[in-house]
Amino acid sequence: MQGAAASSEPLVVVIYHSGYGHTQRMAQAVAAGAGAELIAIDAEGNLPAGGWEALAAADAIIMGSPTYMGSVSWQFKKFADASSKPWYTESWKDKLFAGFTNSSAPNGDKSSTLNYLFTLAMQHGGIWVSQGILPSNSKAAQRNDPNFLGSYSGAMAHSPSDAGAGEMAPGDLETARSFGERVAGVAERFHR
């Protein structure tokens, strides 16, 4: 951006779908770290009024979906397919992108979901921002340490199938918050 018309801060948007509230809590933590606007994809896979416009104006788009059957939810996929309109005009080209996910198993094939989000970002000509947090992988590591699940490509959380969204591991939420902070920091460097 150039001249006086450029805003002082980059605009970061978190777009997500959440089936049971866990991914919503992650999205809120990511948004808190990034100082981002939240856009929820509803139960029918639709965006709220102004959602597409907010994405068009964003400097960075952080995408989130639960991992269902080894990939994003169908609601998120509906949004992804609808993004073919900005894809056709290359209007998201050179934006920063990042992603996060949650599943009920410690592995749960969450990497497949993050790979899907990465591929979607690459389809749009985007620039991917990684997790940027070393894993907590020593014998002394505790479940609530940052990046306990050891992801490099994006933020991951594990929520047992019988645990409500209010029972999410504080370490996973802190990892999500730190991830949002990282994306905002990278966006600030790109924005200058």
C-alpha positions in Angstrom: 0.0 0.0 0.0 1.2 3.5 -0.7 0.6 7.0 0.3 -1.8 8.5 2.9 -4.6 6.1 1.9 -2.8 3.2 3.4 -4.1 2.1 6.8 -1.7 2.0 9.7 -2.4 -1.7 10.6 -2.9 -4.7 8.3 -6.4 -6.2 8.2 -6.5 -9.8 9.4 -9.6 -11.9 9.0 -10.3 -15.2 10.6 -12.9 -17.3 8.6 -14.0 -20.5 10.1 -16.7 -23.2 10.5 -17.4 -24.8 13.8 -19.7 -27.7 14.3 -19.7 -28.0 18.1 -18.0 -24.9 19.3 -14.4 -26.2 19.6 -13.2 -24.6 16.4 -15.0 -21.4 17.3 -13.0 -21.2 20.5 -9.8 -21.7 18.5 -11.0 -19.0 16.1 -11.6 -16.6 18.9 -8.1 -17.3 20.4 -6.5 -16.9 16.9 -8.4 -13.6 16.4 -7.5 -12.4 19.9 -3.8 -12.9 19.1 -4.1 -11.4 15.6 -6.4 -8.5 16.5 -8.5 -10.0 13.7 -12.1 -9.8 12.5 -14.1 -13.1 12.9 -16.3 -14.4 10.1 -18.3 -17.5 10.9 -19.4 -19.9 8.2 -22.9 -20.9 9.2 -24.4 -24.4 9.4 -25.5 -24.2 5.8 -22.0 -23.2 4.6 -22.9 -19.5 4.0 -21.1 -16.3 5.0 -22.8 -13.5 6.9 -23.6 -10.2 5.1 -20.3 -8.4 4.3 -18.2 -11.5 4.6 -16.9 -11.6 1.1 -16.2 -7.9 1.2 -14.2 -8.3 4.4 -12.1 -11.1 2.8 -11.5 -9.0 -0.3 -10.2 -6.1 1.9 -8.0 -8.4 4.1 -4.2 -8.4 4.0 -4.2 -11.8 5.7 -6.8 -14.6 5.8 -6.6 -17.2 8.5 -8.9 -20.2 7.8 -10.2 -22.7 10.3 -12.3 -25.9 10.1 -12.8 -28.9 12.3 -11.3 -32.1 10.8 -14.1 -34.3 9.8 -13.3 -37.6 8.0 -9.8 -36.5 7.3 -10.6 -33.1 5.8 -12.5 -29.8 6.2 -16.2 -29.8 7.1 -18.7 -29.7 4.1 -19.7 -26.3 5.2 -16.1 -25.0 4.9 -15.8 -26.9 1.5 -18.9 -25.0 0.3 -17.2 -21.7 1.1 -14.0 -22.9 -0.6 -15.8 -23.8 -3.7 -17.6 -20.5 -3.7 -14.2 -18.7 -3.5 -13.8 -19.6 -7.2 -15.1 -16.1 -7.9 -12.2 -14.3 -6.3 -9.9 -17.1 -7.7 -11.0 -16.2 -11.3 -10.2 -12.6 -10.9 -7.0 -13.3 -8.8 -8.3 -10.9 -6.2 -6.7 -12.8 -3.3 -3.4 -13.2 -5.0 -0.4 -12.3 -2.7 -2.5 -12.2 0.4 -1.1 -14.0 3.5 -2.9 -17.2 4.5 -2.7 -19.5 7.5 -4.9 -22.3 8.9 -6.0 -24.1 12.0 -8.0 -27.2 12.9 -9.4 -29.3 15.7 -10.3 -33.0 16.0 -11.4 -35.4 18.6 -8.3 -37.6 18.3 -4.7 -36.5 19.1 -3.8 -37.2 15.4 -7.1 -37.4 13.7 -5.5 -36.7 10.3 -5.5 -33.0 11.1 -2.5 -32.6 8.8 -4.8 -33.5 5.9 -7.0 -30.6 6.8 -4.1 -28.2 7.1 -2.8 -29.5 3.7 -6.3 -28.8 2.2 -6.2 -25.2 3.6 -2.7 -24.8 2.3 -3.7 -26.0 -1.2 -6.7 -23.6 -1.2 -4.4 -20.7 -0.3 -2.0 -21.8 -3.1 -4.8 -22.0 -5.6 -5.5 -18.3 -4.8 -1.8 -17.4 -5.3 -1.4 -16.8 -1.5 1.6 -16.8 0.8 1.4 -19.3 3.6 2.4 -18.4 7.2 3.5 -21.4 9.3 3.0 -22.1 13.0 6.4 -20.7 14.0 6.3 -22.3 17.4 8.6 -25.1 18.3 6.9 -28.2 19.6 6.8 -29.2 23.2 8.3 -32.6 22.7 10.6 -33.3 25.6 10.0 -35.8 28.4 9.2 -32.9 30.6 6.5 -31.5 28.3 3.0 -31.3 29.7 -0.3 -31.4 27.8 -0.9 -27.6 28.3 2.5 -26.6 26.9 2.4 -24.6 23.7 2.3 -26.7 20.5 2.1 -29.9 22.4 0.6 -31.6 19.3 3.8 -30.6 17.3 2.4 -28.9 14.2 4.5 -26.8 12.0 2.1 -26.0 9.2 -0.7 -24.4 11.3 -2.4 -24.5 14.7 -3.9 -27.8 15.9 -6.1 -28.7 18.9 -7.3 -31.9 20.3 -10.8 -32.1 21.9 -12.0 -35.5 23.1 -15.3 -36.4 21.6 -17.1 -36.3 24.9 -15.5 -32.9 26.0 -17.4 -29.7 25.5 -15.9 -26.6 24.0 -15.4 -25.1 27.4 -13.1 -28.1 28.3 -10.5 -27.4 25.6 -6.9 -27.6 26.7 -5.6 -24.2 27.7 -2.3 -25.0 25.9 -4.1 -25.5 22.6 -5.9 -22.2 23.0 -2.6 -20.5 23.9 -1.1 -22.1 20.8 -3.9 -20.7 18.7 -3.5 -17.2 20.3 0.2 -17.2 19.6 -0.4 -18.4 16.1 -2.7 -15.4 15.5 -0.1 -13.1 16.9 2.5 -14.6 14.5 0.3 -14.1 11.5 -0.4 -10.5 12.5 3.3 -9.9 12.9 4.1 -11.3 9.5 1.3 -9.2 8.0 2.7 -6.1 9.6 6.1 -6.7 8.0 4.5 -7.3 4.6 2.2 -4.3 5.1 5.1 -1.8 5.4 
